[in-house]
Amino acid sequence: MMIRVIYRDQSAGVVESHLLDELIRKGRIVAYHGKDRWVPVEAKGSGGEGAVTGTTDRVVNLRRYNAH
């Protein structure tokens, strides 16, 4: 299955689902498209581990993608 993602440079792309966890862990994406919305991803701590968060900044920036 293919999943839409938004990279750190704000470009969008599509990746295979089995690669999603690795991209999050490496901090290469800032969001991915879940069932019906964009889910923000933010680096957790300085170790580069990714975590799904609900930060307001990311949600506001994702509205332009969710509008389409």
N, C-alpha and C positions, 0 to 999 in steps of 0.2 A: 504494500500500500504506500502511496506517496503522500507526503505531508508538506504543506506550505510553511515556510519559515521566513523570518526576517533576520538578516545578518547584522553584525555590529555596525557596518557602514550604512545601514538603513536600506540596503537593497533587498529585494525579495527573491525567493527561489523555492524550489521543490526538492525534497530529499526523500530517500526511501526510509520507511519508518524504523527499520532496525539501526539506522545511523543517528537517530534523534538523541538518544541518551548520551552518546559520545560527543555530539556537538554541544549539548548543554554542559557536560562535564568540562569540556575544553574552553567554554566561554565564547564560542564562535557565533552563537545566535542570541538574540534578545527576546524573541518570541516565536511561538509556533501556533498554528491554527488547530484548535481542539474541535469538538463536535459542532459548535455553533458560534465560537468566538475566538479571538486571539488571546493566547495565554502568555503573559509576560514571564521572562526568565531573567534572573539577575545573579551575578556571581556572589557566592556566599563566602565571606571572609577573604583572606589573601591567598588561600590555597588553590583558587581557581575552581573549586567545586561549585557546580551550578545548583540553583534551587528555584522552584517556582515561587514567586512572591506576588503580592497584590499591591505593589507600590503605585501611588497615584500618578507619578510622572510617566511611567510606562503605559498605564491605562490611557491617559490623555493622548500620548503619542500614537497609540494603536487605534484610536477612534477613526483616523483617516483611512486605515485599512479595513476596519469593520464596516465602514459606510458603503463599501462597494459590494 
